[in-house]
Amino acid sequence: MNTVKDFDKKEAIFQATLELISKHGFHSSPMSEVAKKANVAAGTIYHYFKSKDELICALYVYKREKSIQNIFKNDDPSKPFKDRFRSFYLQMINYYYTNPKEFYFLEQFMNSPYISMLQKEDIVRLEQPIYDFLRKAVFTQVVRDIPPKILIAMVTGSASSLIKLRLSGEFLMTSSDLEMAFFTCWDGIKKP
């Protein structure tokens, strides 16, 4: 049975791992440093995770689930899809902009060998909400009949590029710029 204390310890371990990885990368973040930063004994980490690799994979799943929940938190299925898509797209950009360590960790994980350590079912489960959201729009003929993987790549790829641009500080992105980005993405996927 998980207690609140167990959740707090696990959360502290996740937060410490995220902090260290964002500062030093995957390989320069030893478990001893995670334990020290989380204020737990090293053995406590191994109570929850068999290895550093398992911890990093669990952190990815946890952060990905959390980000998906946040991205869809304002979704209203009663609204027209264009409005829902706008909310989804802008929420994704704003969420990751305000959580840059999470964004960079998820990006780094997806482009590392760690992704191959996840079970295929976990990857599918984590992608499913976005897949279902966009696929329904294809079925209802609101957006072009684009293969789902390409549609997801186009939408999340453009959002990711905007997040990186915004985080770089090279371009002060206004709300008008974000609206223009939304319409550019929308125009690329909507049914003519």
C-alpha positions as CSV (number, residue, x, y, z in Angstrom):
1,M,0.0,0.0,0.0
2,N,1.4,3.4,-1.0
3,T,1.3,6.1,1.6
4,V,1.5,9.8,1.2
5,K,5.0,9.6,2.6
6,D,5.9,7.0,-0.1
7,F,4.5,9.4,-2.8
8,D,6.4,12.3,-1.3
9,K,9.7,10.3,-1.4
10,K,9.1,9.2,-4.9
11,E,8.2,12.7,-6.0
12,A,11.3,14.0,-4.3
13,I,13.4,11.4,-6.2
14,F,11.8,12.3,-9.5
15,Q,12.3,16.1,-8.9
16,A,15.9,15.6,-7.9
17,T,16.6,13.4,-10.9
18,L,14.9,16.0,-13.2
19,E,17.0,18.8,-11.7
20,L,20.3,16.9,-12.0
21,I,19.6,15.6,-15.5
22,S,18.7,19.1,-16.7
23,K,21.9,20.5,-15.3
24,H,24.4,17.6,-16.0
25,G,22.7,15.2,-18.5
26,F,21.8,11.5,-18.1
27,H,25.3,10.1,-17.5
28,S,26.6,12.8,-15.1
29,S,23.8,12.4,-12.6
30,P,24.8,9.5,-10.3
31,M,22.3,7.9,-8.0
32,S,24.3,9.2,-5.0
33,E,23.7,12.7,-6.1
34,V,20.0,12.0,-6.7
35,A,19.7,10.6,-3.1
36,K,21.5,13.7,-1.7
37,K,19.4,16.2,-3.6
38,A,16.1,14.3,-2.8
39,N,17.2,14.1,0.9
40,V,16.7,10.3,1.0
41,A,19.0,7.4,1.5
42,A,20.5,5.8,-1.6
43,G,18.8,2.5,-0.5
44,T,15.4,4.3,-0.7
45,I,15.9,5.0,-4.4
46,Y,16.6,1.3,-4.9
47,H,13.4,0.4,-3.0
48,Y,11.4,2.1,-5.8
49,F,13.7,1.6,-8.8
50,K,16.0,-1.3,-9.6
51,S,18.5,0.8,-11.5
52,K,19.2,4.3,-12.7
53,D,17.9,3.3,-16.1
54,E,14.6,2.2,-14.6
55,L,14.4,5.5,-12.7
56,I,15.0,7.6,-15.8
57,C,12.4,5.6,-17.7
58,A,9.9,5.9,-14.9
59,L,10.5,9.7,-14.7
60,Y,9.8,9.9,-18.4
61,V,6.5,8.1,-18.1
62,Y,5.5,10.1,-15.1
63,K,6.4,13.5,-16.7
64,R,4.8,12.5,-20.0
65,E,1.6,11.5,-18.3
66,K,1.6,14.7,-16.3
67,S,2.2,16.9,-19.4
68,I,-0.6,15.2,-21.3
69,Q,-3.0,15.8,-18.5
70,N,-2.0,19.4,-18.4
71,I,-2.2,19.9,-22.1
72,F,-5.8,18.5,-22.2
73,K,-7.0,20.0,-19.0
74,N,-9.1,22.7,-20.7
75,D,-10.4,20.5,-23.5
76,D,-14.1,20.8,-24.0
77,P,-15.5,18.2,-26.4
78,S,-18.7,20.3,-26.9
79,K,-16.7,23.0,-28.7
80,P,-15.9,23.0,-32.4
81,F,-12.7,21.1,-33.1
82,K,-10.9,24.2,-34.3
83,D,-11.4,25.8,-30.8
84,R,-10.3,22.6,-29.1
85,F,-7.2,22.3,-31.3
86,R,-6.3,25.9,-30.6
87,S,-6.6,25.3,-26.8
88,F,-4.5,22.0,-27.2
89,Y,-1.8,23.7,-29.3
90,L,-1.4,26.8,-27.2
91,Q,-1.6,24.9,-23.9
92,M,1.2,22.6,-25.1
93,I,3.4,25.6,-25.9
94,N,2.6,27.4,-22.7
95,Y,2.9,24.4,-20.5
96,Y,6.4,23.5,-21.7
97,Y,7.5,27.1,-21.8
98,T,6.6,27.3,-18.1
99,N,8.2,23.9,-17.4
100,P,11.5,24.1,-19.4
101,K,13.3,21.4,-17.5
102,E,10.5,19.0,-18.2
103,F,10.4,19.9,-21.8
104,Y,14.2,19.4,-22.3
105,F,14.1,16.2,-20.4
106,L,11.3,14.7,-22.5
107,E,13.1,15.9,-25.7
108,Q,16.4,14.5,-24.6
109,F,14.8,11.2,-23.6
110,M,13.0,10.8,-26.9
111,N,16.3,11.3,-28.7
112,S,18.3,8.9,-26.6
113,P,18.7,5.1,-26.3
114,Y,16.5,5.2,-23.3
115,I,13.4,5.3,-25.5
116,S,14.2,1.7,-26.6
117,M,14.0,0.6,-23.0
118,L,10.3,1.5,-22.7
119,Q,7.8,-1.2,-23.4
120,K,6.0,-0.7,-26.7
121,E,2.6,-0.7,-24.8
122,D,3.8,2.2,-22.7
123,I,4.8,4.3,-25.7
124,V,1.5,3.6,-27.4
125,R,-0.4,4.4,-24.1
126,L,1.5,7.7,-23.7
127,E,0.8,8.7,-27.4
128,Q,-2.9,7.6,-27.3
129,P,-4.5,10.8,-26.0
130,I,-3.0,12.9,-28.8
131,Y,-3.5,10.2,-31.4
132,D,-7.2,9.9,-30.4
133,F,-7.7,13.6,-30.3
134,L,-6.3,14.2,-33.8
135,R,-7.7,11.0,-35.3
136,K,-11.2,11.9,-34.4
137,A,-10.8,15.1,-36.3
138,V,-9.7,13.1,-39.3
139,F,-12.7,10.8,-39.0
140,T,-15.1,13.7,-38.7
141,Q,-13.5,15.3,-41.8
142,V,-12.4,18.4,-39.9
143,V,-8.7,17.9,-40.8
144,R,-7.0,16.4,-43.8
145,D,-6.7,12.6,-44.0
146,I,-3.1,12.6,-43.0
147,P,-1.6,9.4,-41.5
148,P,-1.7,9.9,-37.7
149,K,2.0,9.6,-37.1
150,I,2.7,12.4,-39.7
151,L,-0.1,14.5,-38.3
152,I,1.3,14.2,-34.7
153,A,4.8,14.9,-35.9
154,M,3.6,18.0,-37.8
155,V,1.6,19.4,-34.9
156,T,4.0,18.6,-32.0
157,G,7.1,19.3,-34.1
158,S,5.9,22.9,-34.9
159,A,5.0,23.4,-31.2
160,S,8.4,22.0,-30.1
161,S,10.2,24.4,-32.5
162,L,8.2,27.4,-31.1
163,I,8.9,26.3,-27.5
164,K,12.7,26.1,-28.2
165,L,12.6,29.5,-29.9
166,R,10.7,31.0,-27.0
167,L,13.0,29.5,-24.4
168,S,16.1,30.6,-26.3
169,G,15.3,34.2,-25.6
170,E,16.2,35.1,-29.1
171,F,12.6,36.0,-30.0
172,L,10.2,37.6,-27.6
173,M,7.0,35.8,-28.6
174,T,3.8,37.8,-28.1
175,S,0.3,36.5,-27.8
176,S,-0.2,37.7,-31.4
177,D,2.8,35.6,-32.5
178,L,1.3,32.6,-30.8
179,E,-2.0,33.1,-32.5
180,M,-0.3,33.5,-35.9
181,A,1.6,30.2,-35.1
182,F,-1.7,28.5,-34.3
183,F,-3.3,29.6,-37.5
184,T,-0.3,28.6,-39.6
185,C,-0.4,25.1,-38.1
186,W,-4.2,24.9,-38.4
187,D,-4.1,26.0,-42.0
188,G,-1.6,23.2,-42.7
189,I,-3.9,20.5,-41.3
190,K,-7.5,21.7,-41.8
191,K,-9.6,20.2,-44.5
192,P,-9.8,22.5,-47.5
